[in-house]
Amino acid sequence: METINLEFISDRDLYQSYMPFMKNGGLFIRTAEHFELGTDIKLIVTLPDSLEASEIVGVVSWITPIGAQNGTPAGIGVSFIEDPDNIRNQIDKSIGRLLNSSEPTLSM
């Protein structure tokens, strides 16, 4: 299982990576590294204003290849499978006011 460390500095940064349309939530991770759909990923996530990181287990469910249309950055979308610290709820609370924004995200 691959491990990826993510640190979100601001709510806007988190908003751009968050994928609320995934059943259990998910995050888009900018990367040029090659991943296959269905690959298990361990995310070590530090949210804005958080003192410690939380661990989430997910699966690659979205791939944006290098050179994608519209200048979208390359990366992967990871759907949450195991979220013992309930990061999804923490994200929803942290960026709730941004979720209805018309500002584009990295995944849509």
Long-range contacts (C-beta under 8 A, 24 or more apart in sequence): 1-40, 1-41, 1-42, 1-57, 2-35, 2-39, 2-40, 2-41, 2-42, 3-41, 3-42, 3-43, 3-44, 4-29, 4-31, 4-41, 4-42, 4-43, 4-44, 4-78, 5-44, 5-53, 6-43, 6-44, 6-45, 6-46, 7-45, 7-46, 7-53, 8-45, 8-46, 8-47, 8-48, 9-48, 10-48, 11-48, 11-94, 11-95, 11-98, 12-98, 13-48, 14-47, 14-48, 14-91, 14-94, 14-95, 15-95, 15-98, 15-99, 15-101, 15-103, 15-105, 16-105, 16-106, 17-105, 17-106, 17-107, 18-91, 18-95, 18-105, 19-62, 19-77, 19-79, 19-105, 19-107, 20-92, 20-99, 21-108, 22-61, 22-77, 22-79, 22-80, 23-79, 24-79, 24-80, 24-81, 24-83, 24-88, 25-79, 25-80, 25-83, 25-87, 25-88, 25-91, 26-58, 26-61, 26-62, 26-77, 26-78, 26-79, 26-80, 27-58, 27-77, 27-78, 28-62, 28-64, 28-75, 28-76, 28-77, 28-78, 28-105, 28-106, 28-107, 29-75, 29-76, 29-77, 29-78, 30-73, 30-74, 30-75, 30-106, 31-74, 31-75, 31-76, 32-66, 32-74, 35-60, 35-63, 35-76, 36-60, 37-61, 37-63, 40-81, 41-76, 41-78, 43-78, 45-87, 47-87, 47-90, 47-91, 47-94, 48-94, 49-94, 54-84, 54-85, 54-87, 54-90, 55-84, 55-85, 56-80, 56-82, 56-83, 56-85, 56-87, 57-81, 57-82, 58-82, 62-107, 64-106, 64-107, 72-106, 73-106, 75-106, 77-107
